[in-house]
Amino acid sequence: MDKQMDRRTFLSYLGTGATALAAATAGLGLLEGKASAASKTADHLFGFNSNRVSGHFDPIAPSNEDKLVLPKGYRYDVVAAFDDVINQAGDKFGQGCDYNAFLPINGANHRGLLATNHEYTNIFLHGPLKDGKMNADQIKQALYYQGMSVIEVFRDTDGSWKMDKSSANARRINGFTKFELTGPGKGSAALGGNTSVTGTFANCSGGVTLWNTVLSCEENFTDLAAAASLPLTHYGWVVEIDPFDGSFLRKHTALGRFNHENTAMGLAKDGRVVVYMGDDKKDACIYKFVSNGKFDKAKGRNNSELLADGTLYVASLKNGSWIALTYDAVKKTLDNPSFKTPAGLKGTKEDFLKLFQNQADVVTNCHEAAILLGGMPTDRPEDIEISPFDNTVFICHTNNDLHGNIHGHITRIFEQDDDLGAASFDFEIFAAGGRQSGFSSPDNLSFDGNGNLWVVTDISSSSLNKGIYSTFMNNGLFVIPTSGPSQGDAFQFASGPNESEMTGPYFTPDEKTLFLSVQHPGENTTDLSKPTSLWPHRSGDKIARCGVVAISGFQLG
């Protein structure tokens, strides 16, 4: 690409140089532009021979219209929106659509199960809240409409994507669903001695496992749990479901309890399973879990047991190390005569000695344990993805106004010896938000077969089109090459409706379709007679509906 060319108005070929991916700054040398068995990751290119999106599109300009705007030549179909009936039992599609995972049926690219997270509910479900609090009926609504939906989707003969309501697999997973506990928290005092718990909600992003189940992450669970008088320690975990088997429902306590954003799963060089996770709040940490056992493809879903037994680590970017979060390490730190409570935590030595009695307490109070042991607080670590091309790890640090990081950035981690199971790493700031890049507040990530990073943004609805955020207009979807002459440059592919953010980008294996959620359009509405958005603009509709779209028009090369 000609560096003199204005990248916001024209992109002749996105992905040039993908056949010779070079991470020169990390000394990784040249890599072929395809995923290899040695760098297998679970998400997005999960075990299929993917064609590559050639990436011919003219980037769009920022927009403040109440529309989902795409480049010329692309279209979208709304496959499901809030309150749509999804099956013959009459179950309804949830609200607050977030993460999506498409799992093909019999290897097909045109038909599969779509698992979608539902993060939170709003005025278009409940109506105005009296004194800002939900009543009993509204709490039941929230528990039902949050969680997850599994639907069956297909591409019709006319090329449009639709939902198949006759599917035997279509169902809701929500605040009334029972889950088996695994790991150190199972049966522990920290979880009230329970071996199973009821409900999942506040489901933000997630991930696909190497055995083709779906992981879902419980994020901002505190308010609803408290309102419903539910035990707080039963929530804030990573949930595992099998879209093809409604009886398979687990919460994995070994992966820690915090404000989970997503998971990214890969393999260490010795075959152990590695799961990266972010804690989505200001001054919170980056984590990874490394299983004790090794992945065995022949075991299929039984590999799920690996997520019950392993070591949870927290990152210290200050010295490039992964710190093991173990009870022994916590006790050793607290037993030190010179112990002082670290900045960011409240409590005395005696308080922490009472809080931490065993490993179950460590994973249940993960943030506190991480800070005690030297984990480094960062700027809202949200989505994390492992590049399937070179095993580098990309992390969206969305923003943190407490430290002047207004527009956020994307961090790229280089594990020692390119081994996801390594104890140390280096890192770089791969891309920074701001006027110079054309985007602000990066959130969810996805890779395509050319090694390009697809990034959605999460400027808060109260800040959109105001002040220092004015130039970005509505939240968008951007494509950032990870190699070639345009490495690190952002090209806008989509703009969302009013007061929405786009979440959960996920390609079909042939990369001819991109599933994308449009979350909370019109969320600043206070008067239902005057909604600030009416997307998706269905005939006769008087409210906005979040939903999932299938975007098509990609030219394969």
N, C-alpha and C positions, 0 to 999 in steps of 0.2 A: 504493500500500500504506500502510495506517495505521501510522505510526511507533510507535504505542503497542502494536502487535501483536507477540507473540513470534514472531520469524521462524523459530525452530527448530521450532515446532510447527505452523505454518500458513502457507501461501502461496497466496493465492487466484488470483493471476494473475502468472506470471513472464513478464517481457518487456514489461509495460506501458510504453508510451513508445518502443518500438522503431521506430515509424514517424517518430519525430522525434529521432533520435540527436543528442545535443548534447555536445560536448566543450568546455564553457565554459572550463575551466581552460587549454585550449590556444588559445582564440580561434578554434576551427574552425567555429563557427556550427552551424546545423542541417543535418543530413544525412538523407536518406531511409533507411528501414530496409531497404535492399536493396543488394546488391553492384552496383557500377557498372563499366563498362568501364575507366574511368580508374583504378580502384583494384583491378584484377584481381589476385588471389592464387591460388596453385596449390592449396593444401590445402583440403580439406573442402567448399568450394563451387566446385569446379574445373570451371567451364564449363557447369554444368547450371542450369536454372531451378528453384531449390529452393523448395518450400513451406516454411512456417515451423512450427517446433514451438511450439504455443501455450503449452505449459509448465504445464498444469494438473496439479499433483501436490502431495500433502501431504509435506513434507520428513520424512525419517525421523530417529529419534534415533540417536546413536552406539551401536554394538553390539560385543560381544566374542564373539559366537557364531561357530562354525566354518561359516558360511554366507555366501552372497552375498545380501545383504538389499536389496530394492528397495521403492519405495513401492507402496501398494495400487493394483492395476490394471495393474501391469507384470509381465512374465515374462521369463525368459531360457532360451535353448537353448545347450547346449555344442556348438559346431560342430566343434571339434577340440581334442584334449588330447594331452599328452605321450605319445609312442610310438604314437599311432594311425596306422594305415596310411592313406596319402593318395592312392595311385594304384595302377594295376595292376602296376607294377614292384615294389611292396612297400616303397617308401620310407616312412619314419616321420616323423611330426610332431616337431619339435624341442622342446627344453626351454628354460625361461627366456623364455616368450612376452612380447614387448614390443609395439613399434609395429605397427599394422594400417593397411592401405590397401585400400579396396574400389574396384575398377574394374569398372563395369558391362559386361556382354556385350550388345552391340547396343543400348546405351542403357537396358537394363532395370534396374529397381530391385530386382527379385526374384531376379536371377541375375547373378553376376559372379565375378571372380577376387579372392581375398583374399590379399594379401602380408603375411606376419607375420615380424617379427624374433625371433631367439632369442639372448638375451644371455649366459647362462651356465648351467652344469650344476651339479647338486648330488647329495646323498646318494641320492636316489631313482633316479638313474641309476647312479652309481658304487659305491654302498655306502660304508661308512666308508673313509677314506683312511689308509693306513699312514704314520704320522709326518707326516700332513698333505700328502703328496705323491702325485701320480698316477703309476701305473706305465704301461708302454707301451700296454697295452690300454685303460686309462682315458683316456689322451691321445687315442687314436684315437676313442674314444667322444665325447669333448668336441669334437673337430674335426668329427665328423659331426653331432652334435645341436645345435651352435650354428650361427649363420648366418641363413638365411631359409627359409621355406616359402612356396610358392605353391600354393594349393588353390582348387578351384571350389566355391562355395557357392550354395544356392538356397533360396527360401522355398516350402515344399510347400503343397499345397492346403488343409491343415489350419492353415496359418499358421506352422508351425514351420520353423526354419532347419536345414539339413542340409548335409553335405559330399557332393559327387559324386566318388566315387573312380574313376569311369571317365573323368574329364577328361584330355584329351591335354595340357593345360597344367600339370597338377599335377606339382610337382617340388621337390627340395631344392637349395639353394644354400648351400655350407658351406665348411669348411676345406680341401676337396679340389678346389674349383672354380677354374678359371683365369680371370683378369681381364686385360683390356687396360689399360695405364696411359695417361693423358692428361696434358697440362700440363707444367710445367717439370721435374717429377721424372722424366718418362719418359726412360729411357736415361742418367740422371745417375749420377754416382759415388755420390751419397747413397743410391741404391737399387740399388747394385751393377751399374750399367750395364744393368739390365733394362728391357725395354719391356712386359713382362707379368709378373704375379706369381700365385702360387697361394694361394687361400684367403681367406675372410672369416669372422670370428668376433667375439665380444663385440659383437654388433649390438644397439644400444640402440634409439633412436627413429629417425625418418626424415622423409620428406616426399614429396609428389607434385609432379612437374614440370608446367610449363605445356603440355608435349607428352605428358602422361599416361604417363610412366615413373615408376618409384619410386626414390627415393634412400634408402639405408640407411647408418647411421652406426656406425663401429667405435669403441667407447668404451674399456673397460678391457681392452685386448688384451695387456698386457705379460706377465702371468703365463703364459698359455697359449702365447704365442709362445716365451717362454723355455723352458718345459717341453718343447715340441716341437722345440727347437733351430732355430727359424725366424728369419729376419732381422727385427729389430724395425721397421726402416724400411719394411717391406712392409705394415704395418698401422697403423691410426689414421687412415684416410682416409674419404672419402665415396664410397660405392659406388652405381652406377646399374645398375638392371636393367629389362628390359621384361617384365612378367608374361606377355605374349602372344607373346614371342619368346625362347626359351631361349638363343639364341646371342649376345644383346646383353648384355655384361657389362663394366663399366668401373669403374676407380678414378680419381677426378679429383684430381690432386695440386695443382692451382691453388687448391683450396678449403682447403688447409692440412692438416697432420697434428697432431692432438691428441686428447684424450678427447672425441670428438664425441658430443653428445647427440642433436641432430636438425637438420633444415634447415627453413627457411620461405622459400619462393620467391615473389617478386613482380616487378613491373616498375617501373623508374624512369620519370619523365615522358617521357623521350626514347626509351623503348622498350628500354633495356638491361635485362638480367636481373639481379636482385638476390637473393642468398641469404644469409639470416641464420643464424648458428650459435653454439651455446654450448659451452664447454669445461667438462665436468662434473667439476670437482674444486675443492677449497677454494683460494681466492686465484687464480682463473683468470679468463679474459677472455671478452668478447663480440666476435664477429667478423661481418663481412659481406663478401661477394664481389660485385663489380660487373663484369659482362662488358664487354669492349671492343665487341663487336658487338651488334646489336639483334635482338630476338625477331621472327620472321616465322612467323606461324601456318601459312602455306602450306607451310613446310618440314617440318612435323611433327617426327619424331624427330631429324632432322638438326640441330635446334636444340641438341642435346646438345653440339655442337662449341663452343658459347658458354661452356661450363663449363671449357674448356681454355685460355681466353685472356681474361684480365681482371686486375683488381687486388683483392688481399685487404687488408682494413682491420681494425684493432682499435679498439675503443671506449675513449675516455677520458671517463668520466662526470664527472670532475673539472672539465673545461672544455667538455664537450658537443661533442667533435669525433671524427671518424673519421680515424685515422692510417694512412697507406698503408704496408704492409709490403713494402718493396722492398729489394733488395740495396744499391742506391745509398744509401738512407737509413740502413741498418745500418752500412755502411762509413763514412759521414760521421760517425755517432755515435761509432764506435770510433776514428776518426782524431782526434777532439777531444782536445787535450793534457790537458784537465781531466776526462777520462772517469773515472767511478767506477762500479763494479759496482752496479747497482740492488738495493735490498732484495728478497729473495725469490729471487735468483739466486746461484749459486756459480760461481766461476771468475775468472780474471784477464783483462785486456785481450788478452793474447796467446792465451789459450784461445779467446776469442770470435773473434779474427781467424783462427784456424785452423779453427774450426767453420763460419764463414760465408765461403764462397768465391764463391758465385753465388746466383741466385734459387732454384734447387733446394734449396740448403741452408736458405734462409729458410723455404720452405714445409714442409720436413721437420722443422725445429726451430722450429716456429711459436711456441710459448709463450715460448721464450727471446728470439726476435726481437721479439715483442710487448712484453715487459717492457723490453727494451733501448730501445725507441722511445717508451715512455711509455704503453703500454696500462695500463688500470686493473684491478688484481685485484679480483674481486668474490666474492660468496658462493655458489659452486656454481651458475653459470648453466646451467640445464637446458633444458627445452622453450622454444622461441620460436615465436610465431605472429603473423602480420600480420592485423590486423582487415580483413576484406573490405569494411567499411563506411566507414572513415575513414583507412585507411593508418597507423594507429598500431600500434606493435609491442609486444607483451606478452611479458615474459620472466619465467620462474619462477626466482627465486633460492631454492633449496631450503632451505639453512641454512648456517651456518658457526660452529661452536662456538668456533673460535679467536678470534672477535671478538664473541662474545656474541649472535650472531644465531641463536638456538636454533630458532625456528619458521619462519624464512624469510619471504619476501614476493614479491609480483608487481610488477615494474617495468613502467611504460608509457612508451615512447619516442615523442616527437613529432618526426619529421624536419622540417627546415627546409622551409617551403613545401609541406608534405605530400608531399615528393618522396623516395622510397626511395633515390634515388641521391645525396642531399644529402651534403655534407661536414660538416655540423653538426646538432645536435639539442638538444632539451630533454627532460626526463623527470620523472616523478612516481612515487611509491609508490602504486600503484593499490589494493593490498590487502595487509594484513600478517597473517601467521599468529599464532596465540595464542588464549588463552581468549576474548578479546573477539570473535573472528571465528568460532570453532568449528572451525578447521582448523589443521593444522601441516604444514610441509614440503611445499609445492606442487611438483609435478613436471611431468606432461604436461598439455597444453592442447588444446582444440578449440573452435571456434565453432559455434553453430547459426544458423539463418536469422533469428532475432530479435536477433542480436548478443550473446547470452549466452555467457559463457565457461564451459566445462566443464573442471573442474580435478580431477585425481587427486593424492593425497598419497603421500609416501614417507617416513614415519617408519620408522627402521630397526627390523627385527624384534626386535633385542635391547632396544629401548627401549619397544616397544608395551605399553600398559597398565601402565606403571611411572612412578612419580614425577611429574614435570611433564607427562608425556604421558598420564596416566591418564584425564583427562576426554575425550580424543579417541577412546579405545578403539582398535578396528582401523582400518586405513587406509580412506579413503573416496573417493567421487566427489562433488564439489560443483558447484553451478551458481551463477555470479556474474554478475548483470546488469551490462552496461557502460554503461547509460543508465537514465533514469527515476528514480523515488523510491527504488528499492532498489539503485541503482548501488553496487557494491563490497561488497554484503552476500552472504554465503555461505549456501547452502541445501543440505543434504545429500541427495543422491539415492540413493547406494548405500553399503554397507559391505561390505568384503571378508572372506573367511575368515581363519582364524588365520594370523598371520605372513606374510600376503600383502600385495602392493600391486597396485593395478589400474593398468594402463598402456594406452597406445595407443587412446584413444577416437576413434572414426571413424564418422560418419554415412553412411548411404546417401543418394544425392542427394535423394530425397523426404523424408528425415528421419523415416521411419517405423521405422527400425531403427538401433540404435547398437551397433557392434562394440566389444568391450572385452576386453582380456587380463587374466587373473587370474594374476599372476606369483608364483612361489615360495611357495605355501601350505605351511606346515609346515617352513620352511627351517631352523629351529633343531633339528630332529630329529637326535639323535645315536645313537639305538637304533632300528633299523628295526622292531623288535617293539613299539615304543611311539611311533608317529608323532604329532606334535603337531597334525596336520590330516589329514583323509581326504577333503577336497574333491577332486573333485566328487561324492563319495559314490556311486560306481558299485557296483553289486551285486558282492560278492566281492572288491572291491579292498582291498588292505592298505597302499597307499601313497597319498600325495597326488599329484595331477597338475595342473601348470599347464595352462592352456588358454585358448581364445578363446570368448567367449559372444556371442550376438546377442540384444540386449534389444529387446523390442517392447512396444507399449501406448501409444505416443505419440499424443496427440490433435492433429490438424492443424487449423489455423484460418487 
